Amino acid sequence: MLVMYLRPAAARLLPLLLFAPIVAGAFLPPSSFYSIPLVEASDSGSSGSCLPPSSPDSGSSSSSRLSSSSNPTDSTMAAPQWFQKEISITAPSRGCHLITSDINKAIKDDLSKIKIGLANLFIMHTSASLTVNENADPDVRRDMEVALNKIVPAEWNRDGTFRHTMEGDDDMPGHMKSSLMGASLTIPIRNGRLALGTWQGVYLNEHRNQGGWGGGHTRHIVITLQGTS
């Protein structure tokens, strides 16, 4: 009689016994699944190990290689370095001007400390801009200025297109050109140098007629460097 009552109970308990490990595993932290130590195989190829024997040429066991690759704390990374400097440059006239050498001169000491990183250049003005372009033929810089003047003509200051006209024909067009070209640049740093292409240079684009050495607009550029040595 007792057996007749125990058989249905055992039938109901069997699924619970089968699925208990799966349910328990769902609530265990991930680290608990990796807590089983790896057993290195002996030179004699012991049957008690699940790992292949070490290669005599490897210089380290399979278990040590697995452990070092799976533990992120084993390898250390240098903390990033940060440098920031503000420089002042006044363009000789309205137009696009190559200033790569000025930038390199200002940051050379800090730049040399960084092996891999980024340099950010930010111009603190609304009628000047920065860009990267051809560094060899000066006709490129002349053509850039001509093109910008056709894209945003000064006539718009007088034909009713613009309302912000109190500061002259070059003011509102200068604001437009500044937004079109951009106020900042981000350049990679590689082995202590700006990773510019062979024919690339940094331009300061002066969009106002009042620019010029000896009394024009002095443009301030904030340079921020970050990276690892």
Contacts in CASP RR format, 6 or more apart in sequence:
PFRMAT RR
TARGET T0000
AUTHOR 0000-0000-0000
METHOD contacts of the structure
MODEL  1
MLVMYLRPAAARLLPLLLFAPIVAGAFLPPSSFYSIPLVEASDSGSSGSC
LPPSSPDSGSSSSSRLSSSSNPTDSTMAAPQWFQKEISITAPSRGCHLIT
SDINKAIKDDLSKIKIGLANLFIMHTSASLTVNENADPDVRRDMEVALNK
IVPAEWNRDGTFRHTMEGDDDMPGHMKSSLMGASLTIPIRNGRLALGTWQ
GVYLNEHRNQGGWGGGHTRHIVITLQGTS
34 70 0 8 1.000
38 51 0 8 1.000
38 62 0 8 1.000
38 63 0 8 1.000
38 66 0 8 1.000
38 67 0 8 1.000
39 48 0 8 1.000
39 49 0 8 1.000
39 50 0 8 1.000
39 51 0 8 1.000
39 63 0 8 1.000
40 49 0 8 1.000
40 51 0 8 1.000
40 54 0 8 1.000
40 61 0 8 1.000
40 62 0 8 1.000
40 63 0 8 1.000
41 49 0 8 1.000
41 51 0 8 1.000
41 52 0 8 1.000
41 53 0 8 1.000
41 54 0 8 1.000
41 62 0 8 1.000
42 49 0 8 1.000
42 53 0 8 1.000
43 53 0 8 1.000
43 54 0 8 1.000
45 53 0 8 1.000
51 62 0 8 1.000
51 63 0 8 1.000
52 62 0 8 1.000
54 60 0 8 1.000
54 61 0 8 1.000
54 62 0 8 1.000
58 65 0 8 1.000
67 74 0 8 1.000
68 74 0 8 1.000
77 228 0 8 1.000
78 228 0 8 1.000
78 229 0 8 1.000
79 228 0 8 1.000
80 226 0 8 1.000
80 227 0 8 1.000
80 228 0 8 1.000
81 113 0 8 1.000
81 114 0 8 1.000
81 225 0 8 1.000
81 226 0 8 1.000
81 227 0 8 1.000
81 228 0 8 1.000
81 229 0 8 1.000
82 224 0 8 1.000
82 225 0 8 1.000
82 226 0 8 1.000
82 227 0 8 1.000
83 107 0 8 1.000
83 110 0 8 1.000
83 113 0 8 1.000
83 224 0 8 1.000
83 225 0 8 1.000
83 226 0 8 1.000
84 222 0 8 1.000
84 223 0 8 1.000
84 224 0 8 1.000
84 225 0 8 1.000
85 106 0 8 1.000
85 107 0 8 1.000
85 110 0 8 1.000
85 222 0 8 1.000
85 223 0 8 1.000
86 220 0 8 1.000
86 221 0 8 1.000
86 222 0 8 1.000
86 223 0 8 1.000
87 102 0 8 1.000
87 103 0 8 1.000
87 106 0 8 1.000
87 220 0 8 1.000
87 221 0 8 1.000
87 223 0 8 1.000
88 218 0 8 1.000
88 219 0 8 1.000
88 220 0 8 1.000
88 221 0 8 1.000
89 99 0 8 1.000
89 102 0 8 1.000
89 204 0 8 1.000
89 218 0 8 1.000
89 219 0 8 1.000
89 221 0 8 1.000
90 211 0 8 1.000
90 212 0 8 1.000
90 213 0 8 1.000
90 214 0 8 1.000
90 215 0 8 1.000
90 216 0 8 1.000
90 217 0 8 1.000
90 218 0 8 1.000
90 219 0 8 1.000
91 97 0 8 1.000
91 128 0 8 1.000
91 204 0 8 1.000
91 206 0 8 1.000
91 211 0 8 1.000
91 212 0 8 1.000
91 217 0 8 1.000
91 219 0 8 1.000
92 212 0 8 1.000
92 213 0 8 1.000
93 206 0 8 1.000
93 211 0 8 1.000
93 212 0 8 1.000
94 145 0 8 1.000
94 170 0 8 1.000
94 206 0 8 1.000
94 207 0 8 1.000
94 208 0 8 1.000
94 209 0 8 1.000
94 211 0 8 1.000
95 141 0 8 1.000
95 144 0 8 1.000
95 145 0 8 1.000
95 205 0 8 1.000
95 206 0 8 1.000
95 207 0 8 1.000
96 131 0 8 1.000
96 133 0 8 1.000
96 141 0 8 1.000
96 142 0 8 1.000
96 144 0 8 1.000
96 145 0 8 1.000
96 203 0 8 1.000
96 204 0 8 1.000
96 205 0 8 1.000
96 206 0 8 1.000
97 141 0 8 1.000
97 203 0 8 1.000
97 204 0 8 1.000
97 205 0 8 1.000
97 206 0 8 1.000
98 135 0 8 1.000
98 141 0 8 1.000
98 201 0 8 1.000
98 202 0 8 1.000
98 203 0 8 1.000
99 202 0 8 1.000
99 203 0 8 1.000
99 204 0 8 1.000
100 135 0 8 1.000
100 194 0 8 1.000
100 196 0 8 1.000
100 201 0 8 1.000
100 202 0 8 1.000
103 121 0 8 1.000
103 194 0 8 1.000
103 202 0 8 1.000
103 221 0 8 1.000
103 223 0 8 1.000
104 111 0 8 1.000
104 194 0 8 1.000
106 223 0 8 1.000
107 119 0 8 1.000
107 223 0 8 1.000
107 225 0 8 1.000
110 225 0 8 1.000
111 119 0 8 1.000
111 189 0 8 1.000
111 192 0 8 1.000
111 193 0 8 1.000
111 194 0 8 1.000
111 225 0 8 1.000
112 192 0 8 1.000
113 192 0 8 1.000
113 229 0 8 1.000
114 189 0 8 1.000
114 192 0 8 1.000
114 225 0 8 1.000
114 226 0 8 1.000
114 227 0 8 1.000
114 228 0 8 1.000
114 229 0 8 1.000
115 189 0 8 1.000
115 190 0 8 1.000
115 191 0 8 1.000
115 192 0 8 1.000
115 227 0 8 1.000
115 228 0 8 1.000
115 229 0 8 1.000
116 189 0 8 1.000
116 190 0 8 1.000
116 191 0 8 1.000
116 227 0 8 1.000
116 228 0 8 1.000
117 188 0 8 1.000
117 189 0 8 1.000
117 190 0 8 1.000
117 225 0 8 1.000
117 226 0 8 1.000
117 227 0 8 1.000
117 228 0 8 1.000
118 186 0 8 1.000
118 187 0 8 1.000
118 188 0 8 1.000
118 189 0 8 1.000
118 225 0 8 1.000
118 226 0 8 1.000
118 227 0 8 1.000
119 186 0 8 1.000
119 187 0 8 1.000
119 188 0 8 1.000
119 189 0 8 1.000
119 194 0 8 1.000
119 223 0 8 1.000
119 224 0 8 1.000
119 225 0 8 1.000
120 184 0 8 1.000
120 185 0 8 1.000
120 186 0 8 1.000
120 187 0 8 1.000
120 223 0 8 1.000
120 224 0 8 1.000
120 225 0 8 1.000
121 130 0 8 1.000
121 184 0 8 1.000
121 185 0 8 1.000
121 186 0 8 1.000
121 187 0 8 1.000
121 202 0 8 1.000
121 221 0 8 1.000
121 222 0 8 1.000
121 223 0 8 1.000
122 183 0 8 1.000
122 184 0 8 1.000
122 221 0 8 1.000
122 222 0 8 1.000
122 223 0 8 1.000
122 224 0 8 1.000
123 129 0 8 1.000
123 130 0 8 1.000
123 183 0 8 1.000
123 184 0 8 1.000
123 204 0 8 1.000
123 219 0 8 1.000
123 220 0 8 1.000
123 221 0 8 1.000
124 219 0 8 1.000
124 220 0 8 1.000
124 221 0 8 1.000
124 222 0 8 1.000
125 178 0 8 1.000
125 183 0 8 1.000
125 217 0 8 1.000
125 219 0 8 1.000
125 220 0 8 1.000
126 175 0 8 1.000
126 178 0 8 1.000
127 170 0 8 1.000
127 171 0 8 1.000
127 174 0 8 1.000
127 175 0 8 1.000
127 177 0 8 1.000
127 178 0 8 1.000
127 207 0 8 1.000
127 208 0 8 1.000
127 217 0 8 1.000
128 178 0 8 1.000
128 204 0 8 1.000
128 205 0 8 1.000
128 206 0 8 1.000
128 207 0 8 1.000
128 208 0 8 1.000
128 217 0 8 1.000
128 219 0 8 1.000
129 177 0 8 1.000
129 178 0 8 1.000
129 180 0 8 1.000
129 181 0 8 1.000
129 182 0 8 1.000
129 183 0 8 1.000
129 204 0 8 1.000
129 205 0 8 1.000
129 207 0 8 1.000
130 181 0 8 1.000
130 182 0 8 1.000
130 183 0 8 1.000
130 184 0 8 1.000
130 185 0 8 1.000
130 202 0 8 1.000
130 203 0 8 1.000
130 204 0 8 1.000
130 205 0 8 1.000
130 221 0 8 1.000
131 181 0 8 1.000
131 182 0 8 1.000
131 185 0 8 1.000
131 202 0 8 1.000
131 203 0 8 1.000
131 205 0 8 1.000
132 185 0 8 1.000
132 187 0 8 1.000
132 196 0 8 1.000
132 200 0 8 1.000
132 201 0 8 1.000
132 202 0 8 1.000
132 203 0 8 1.000
133 140 0 8 1.000
133 141 0 8 1.000
133 144 0 8 1.000
133 200 0 8 1.000
133 201 0 8 1.000
133 203 0 8 1.000
134 140 0 8 1.000
134 141 0 8 1.000
134 199 0 8 1.000
134 200 0 8 1.000
134 201 0 8 1.000
135 196 0 8 1.000
135 199 0 8 1.000
135 200 0 8 1.000
135 201 0 8 1.000
136 199 0 8 1.000
141 203 0 8 1.000
144 203 0 8 1.000
144 205 0 8 1.000
145 205 0 8 1.000
148 177 0 8 1.000
148 180 0 8 1.000
148 181 0 8 1.000
148 205 0 8 1.000
148 207 0 8 1.000
149 173 0 8 1.000
151 177 0 8 1.000
151 180 0 8 1.000
152 173 0 8 1.000
152 174 0 8 1.000
152 176 0 8 1.000
152 177 0 8 1.000
152 180 0 8 1.000
153 173 0 8 1.000
154 169 0 8 1.000
154 170 0 8 1.000
154 173 0 8 1.000
155 161 0 8 1.000
156 162 0 8 1.000
156 172 0 8 1.000
156 173 0 8 1.000
157 165 0 8 1.000
157 168 0 8 1.000
157 169 0 8 1.000
157 171 0 8 1.000
157 172 0 8 1.000
157 173 0 8 1.000
158 165 0 8 1.000
158 169 0 8 1.000
162 172 0 8 1.000
164 171 0 8 1.000
164 172 0 8 1.000
164 175 0 8 1.000
165 171 0 8 1.000
165 172 0 8 1.000
170 207 0 8 1.000
170 208 0 8 1.000
170 209 0 8 1.000
170 210 0 8 1.000
171 208 0 8 1.000
173 207 0 8 1.000
174 207 0 8 1.000
174 208 0 8 1.000
175 207 0 8 1.000
177 205 0 8 1.000
177 207 0 8 1.000
178 205 0 8 1.000
178 207 0 8 1.000
181 205 0 8 1.000
185 202 0 8 1.000
187 194 0 8 1.000
187 195 0 8 1.000
187 196 0 8 1.000
187 202 0 8 1.000
188 194 0 8 1.000
188 195 0 8 1.000
189 195 0 8 1.000
189 225 0 8 1.000
189 227 0 8 1.000
196 202 0 8 1.000
204 219 0 8 1.000
204 221 0 8 1.000
206 212 0 8 1.000
206 217 0 8 1.000
206 219 0 8 1.000
208 217 0 8 1.000
210 216 0 8 1.000
210 217 0 8 1.000
211 217 0 8 1.000
END
